[in-house]
Amino acid sequence: MRDFVVYTLARIALFVAAYAVTVGVYALVTDDSAVPVLWPLLVAIVVSSIASVYLLRGLRERFVDVVQRRAAAASQRFEASRAKEDDPAGETADGKGLDHGVR
């Protein structure tokens, strides 16, 4: 969860920085005090998306590793549970029988 929060905050910070730079450049180039909202917003989205591919690669790979490990563990638990249910002799994977209280 921590890696997800760090990556998300880094993406948000990168977007805010790209938006601030875009608005600043627009204000300098046009000498206009009224900066439109939509165009700098769209430019900041594109710039921050492209920049995040390169600048946030390490954070993204760390987050992906965590997600993959969790998915593999969940898959193993699911397969173990399914194998236990599908076993007709009532035995577990370790060869021990299940005691259902029936004798």
Backbone as CSV, one residue per row, in Angstrom:
resi,resn,N_x,N_y,N_z,CA_x,CA_y,CA_z,C_x,C_y,C_z
1,MET,0.826,-1.193,0.000,0.000,0.000,0.000,0.870,1.256,0.000
2,ARG,1.965,1.192,0.729,2.868,2.327,0.834,3.420,2.709,-0.532
3,ASP,3.815,1.702,-1.326,4.368,1.974,-2.645,3.330,2.622,-3.552
4,PHE,2.078,2.211,-3.426,1.003,2.810,-4.205,0.838,4.288,-3.853
5,VAL,0.861,4.602,-2.567,0.692,5.982,-2.118,1.864,6.836,-2.591
6,VAL,3.078,6.322,-2.465,4.266,7.076,-2.891,4.218,7.335,-4.389
7,TYR,3.888,6.318,-5.169,3.823,6.479,-6.624,2.728,7.471,-7.023
8,THR,1.566,7.368,-6.396,0.461,8.266,-6.707,0.798,9.712,-6.349
9,LEU,1.402,9.915,-5.199,1.794,11.274,-4.806,2.860,11.835,-5.746
10,ALA,3.774,10.992,-6.194,4.789,11.433,-7.146,4.151,11.828,-8.475
11,ARG,3.154,11.071,-8.924,2.451,11.423,-10.165,1.719,12.757,-10.022
12,ILE,1.072,12.955,-8.886,0.348,14.210,-8.648,1.322,15.383,-8.593
13,ALA,2.432,15.211,-7.894,3.432,16.277,-7.800,4.015,16.605,-9.170
14,LEU,4.266,15.602,-9.978,4.781,15.824,-11.325,3.760,16.588,-12.171
15,PHE,2.494,16.255,-12.040,1.453,16.981,-12.775,1.374,18.428,-12.325
16,VAL,1.397,18.664,-11.018,1.309,20.042,-10.497,2.504,20.864,-10.981
17,ALA,3.682,20.263,-10.972,4.871,20.964,-11.455,4.748,21.276,-12.948
18,ALA,4.271,20.312,-13.728,4.102,20.544,-15.164,3.065,21.634,-15.418
19,TYR,2.007,21.651,-14.637,0.982,22.685,-14.798,1.544,24.063,-14.443
20,ALA,2.294,24.144,-13.354,2.874,25.427,-12.950,3.849,25.946,-14.007
21,VAL,4.669,25.068,-14.545,5.610,25.484,-15.592,4.849,25.927,-16.839
22,THR,3.829,25.190,-17.218,3.047,25.537,-18.400,2.359,26.891,-18.237
23,VAL,1.755,27.132,-17.102,1.101,28.416,-16.843,2.140,29.537,-16.820
24,GLY,3.288,29.276,-16.201,4.344,30.288,-16.161,4.863,30.641,-17.543
25,VAL,5.090,29.638,-18.360,5.561,29.891,-19.728,4.495,30.648,-20.521
26,TYR,3.237,30.266,-20.381,2.156,30.948,-21.082,2.099,32.421,-20.674
27,ALA,2.201,32.671,-19.376,2.128,34.053,-18.886,3.313,34.879,-19.387
28,LEU,4.496,34.287,-19.460,5.670,35.009,-19.953,5.586,35.288,-21.452
29,VAL,5.102,34.319,-22.199,5.068,34.451,-23.660,3.978,35.426,-24.109
30,THR,2.829,35.374,-23.475,1.701,36.183,-23.947,1.584,37.528,-23.246
31,ASP,2.277,37.738,-22.175,2.150,38.971,-21.375,0.696,39.246,-21.003
32,ASP,-0.044,38.165,-20.807,-1.461,38.276,-20.470,-1.649,37.819,-19.028
33,SER,-2.364,38.606,-18.241,-2.572,38.223,-16.846,-3.667,37.161,-16.707
34,ALA,-4.544,37.045,-17.695,-5.622,36.065,-17.658,-5.169,34.806,-18.406
35,VAL,-4.763,33.808,-17.650,-4.306,32.545,-18.237,-5.498,31.600,-18.326
36,PRO,-5.771,31.040,-19.515,-6.877,30.089,-19.620,-6.570,28.817,-18.829
37,VAL,-7.590,28.119,-18.427,-7.416,26.924,-17.602,-7.247,25.676,-18.456
38,LEU,-8.027,25.528,-19.513,-8.090,24.281,-20.262,-6.796,23.930,-20.988
39,TRP,-6.247,24.843,-21.775,-5.066,24.490,-22.579,-3.840,24.168,-21.728
40,PRO,-3.508,24.968,-20.717,-2.378,24.559,-19.864,-2.635,23.236,-19.140
41,LEU,-3.893,22.977,-18.806,-4.251,21.719,-18.158,-3.972,20.542,-19.085
42,LEU,-4.398,20.645,-20.338,-4.166,19.567,-21.300,-2.680,19.373,-21.590
43,VAL,-1.953,20.473,-21.721,-0.505,20.373,-21.952,0.178,19.735,-20.752
44,ALA,-0.233,20.105,-19.549,0.359,19.531,-18.342,0.071,18.041,-18.231
45,ILE,-1.111,17.613,-18.645,-1.442,16.185,-18.621,-0.517,15.417,-19.554
46,VAL,-0.334,15.929,-20.763,0.528,15.250,-21.733,1.979,15.246,-21.263
47,VAL,2.466,16.396,-20.816,3.864,16.498,-20.376,4.128,15.613,-19.165
48,SER,3.245,15.643,-18.184,3.472,14.836,-16.979,3.355,13.345,-17.271
49,SER,2.488,12.967,-18.207,2.371,11.554,-18.580,3.646,11.047,-19.232
50,ILE,4.175,11.830,-20.147,5.417,11.430,-20.816,6.585,11.445,-19.844
51,ALA,6.663,12.467,-19.016,7.769,12.565,-18.061,7.719,11.443,-17.027
52,SER,6.525,11.020,-16.633,6.418,9.971,-15.614,6.952,8.631,-16.114
53,VAL,6.876,8.407,-17.421,7.407,7.166,-17.979,8.905,7.056,-17.675
54,TYR,9.598,8.152,-17.756,11.046,8.146,-17.539,11.428,8.441,-16.091
55,LEU,10.800,9.436,-15.499,11.212,9.887,-14.172,10.733,8.983,-13.034
56,LEU,9.621,8.316,-13.218,9.046,7.504,-12.133,9.180,6.009,-12.387
57,ARG,10.090,5.624,-13.263,10.257,4.211,-13.614,10.568,3.348,-12.384
58,GLY,11.479,3.792,-11.542,11.854,3.016,-10.355,10.687,2.805,-9.407
59,LEU,9.944,3.876,-9.139,8.775,3.754,-8.253,7.731,2.828,-8.847
60,ARG,7.511,2.947,-10.151,6.511,2.107,-10.808,6.917,0.638,-10.770
61,GLU,8.194,0.348,-11.018,8.657,-1.041,-11.000,8.562,-1.643,-9.604
62,ARG,8.855,-0.844,-8.586,8.721,-1.321,-7.207,7.256,-1.629,-6.891
63,PHE,6.352,-0.760,-7.331,4.927,-0.969,-7.112,4.445,-2.222,-7.849
64,VAL,4.905,-2.411,-9.069,4.523,-3.589,-9.851,5.015,-4.865,-9.175
65,ASP,6.228,-4.852,-8.626,6.749,-6.032,-7.929,5.870,-6.405,-6.740
66,VAL,5.442,-5.413,-5.983,4.580,-5.672,-4.830,3.256,-6.279,-5.288
67,VAL,2.675,-5.720,-6.331,1.393,-6.223,-6.830,1.543,-7.649,-7.355
68,GLN,2.631,-7.920,-8.073,2.845,-9.264,-8.602,3.032,-10.289,-7.487
69,ARG,3.780,-9.923,-6.442,3.963,-10.849,-5.320,2.641,-11.140,-4.632
70,ARG,1.826,-10.107,-4.424,0.523,-10.315,-3.786,-0.386,-11.183,-4.656
71,ALA,-0.354,-10.945,-5.972,-1.189,-11.736,-6.874,-0.738,-13.192,-6.893
72,ALA,0.570,-13.434,-6.863,1.079,-14.807,-6.857,0.680,-15.519,-5.564
73,ALA,0.769,-14.820,-4.438,0.386,-15.418,-3.154,-1.114,-15.727,-3.133
74,ALA,-1.924,-14.809,-3.640,-3.373,-15.047,-3.685,-3.697,-16.215,-4.609
75,SER,-2.988,-16.307,-5.723,-3.208,-17.412,-6.656,-2.834,-18.749,-6.016
76,GLN,-1.749,-18.782,-5.271,-1.345,-20.017,-4.590,-2.372,-20.420,-3.545
77,ARG,-2.876,-19.452,-2.789,-3.901,-19.764,-1.784,-5.172,-20.286,-2.462
78,PHE,-5.543,-19.676,-3.576,-6.730,-20.115,-4.303,-6.551,-21.531,-4.827
79,GLU,-5.404,-21.817,-5.413,-5.144,-23.151,-5.955,-5.122,-24.205,-4.847
80,ALA,-4.541,-23.860,-3.699,-4.515,-24.794,-2.573,-5.933,-25.070,-2.077
81,SER,-6.741,-24.035,-2.018,-8.124,-24.204,-1.584,-8.910,-25.036,-2.585
82,ARG,-8.699,-24.773,-3.859,-9.396,-25.526,-4.900,-8.962,-26.985,-4.915
83,ALA,-7.679,-27.232,-4.711,-7.178,-28.601,-4.686,-7.770,-29.362,-3.503
84,LYS,-7.919,-28.681,-2.378,-8.494,-29.316,-1.198,-9.967,-29.675,-1.450
85,GLU,-10.702,-28.809,-2.139,-12.103,-29.069,-2.428,-12.278,-30.174,-3.468
86,ASP,-11.358,-30.249,-4.434,-11.476,-31.211,-5.531,-10.971,-32.601,-5.174
87,ASP,-10.306,-32.768,-4.050,-9.725,-34.053,-3.686,-10.850,-35.016,-3.274
88,PRO,-11.090,-36.095,-4.051,-12.218,-36.992,-3.747,-11.997,-37.818,-2.489
89,ALA,-10.762,-38.090,-2.111,-10.503,-38.915,-0.931,-10.536,-38.099,0.348
90,GLY,-10.688,-36.802,0.201,-10.723,-35.972,1.396,-9.363,-35.763,1.990
91,GLU,-8.345,-35.891,1.169,-6.988,-35.705,1.664,-6.481,-34.335,1.257
92,THR,-5.613,-33.796,2.079,-4.994,-32.525,1.767,-3.753,-32.777,0.944
93,ALA,-3.118,-31.703,0.501,-1.931,-31.829,-0.346,-0.785,-32.524,0.377
94,ASP,-0.770,-32.496,1.705,0.309,-33.159,2.436,0.013,-34.635,2.708
95,GLY,-1.112,-35.133,2.196,-1.427,-36.551,2.312,-2.217,-36.914,3.545
96,LYS,-2.513,-35.982,4.394,-3.272,-36.255,5.603,-4.759,-36.133,5.295
97,GLY,-5.528,-37.000,5.840,-6.963,-36.973,5.596,-7.637,-35.884,6.390
98,LEU,-8.773,-35.447,5.892,-9.562,-34.458,6.593,-10.517,-35.172,7.537
99,ASP,-10.602,-34.724,8.750,-11.497,-35.332,9.727,-12.769,-34.501,9.764
100,HIS,-13.829,-35.046,9.206,-15.097,-34.345,9.169,-15.995,-34.768,10.337
101,GLY,-15.465,-35.508,11.245,-16.241,-35.953,12.395,-17.107,-37.162,12.073
102,VAL,-16.930,-37.764,10.915,-17.714,-38.925,10.518,-16.840,-40.151,10.669
103,ARG,-17.298,-41.153,11.373,-16.507,-42.371,11.593,-17.318,-43.551,11.209
